[in-house]
Amino acid sequence: MATYPVVHQETGEKKEVSMSVHDWDKWKQNNPEWTRDYSDPSTVPGVGEVGEWRDKLRKSKPGWNDVLQKASKMPGSRVKKL
């Protein structure tokens, strides 16, 4: 379940709705007067993780490359170290 902060376009009322990602598109179609509220930076989807996951994984789990190296020795494996 995801939580979506929304705001009413005419009244400015704010609320949060919880539903699955699949139901979100249907809810938007049924409630066109409500839009996603991006005013709160803590609820805005971010792209801060793009390209950094490998570096974070190496730093937080230093033995991970050892596991990947062992997995790469298996016949038919296409696993590579980070």
C-alpha positions, 0 to 999 in steps of 0.5 A: 500500500502506498500513501499519496498526499493529495490537494483539492484544486478548488478548496485547497483541502489536503489529505492522504489516500492509501491504496495500491499503485494499480488503484491510484490511476483509477482513483485519479480518473474518478477524482479529477478535482484532486491532484498530487500534492508535491508541496511537502518535500518529504513526500515528493518522489526523489531520484537521489538513489539513481546511480548510487546503489552500487556504491552504497551497497559496497560501503554498507555490505563490504563482503558482498563482492565476495559472495558475488565472486563465489556465485560467478564461479558456478557453471553458466553463471553471468554474475559479476562483481560490483 
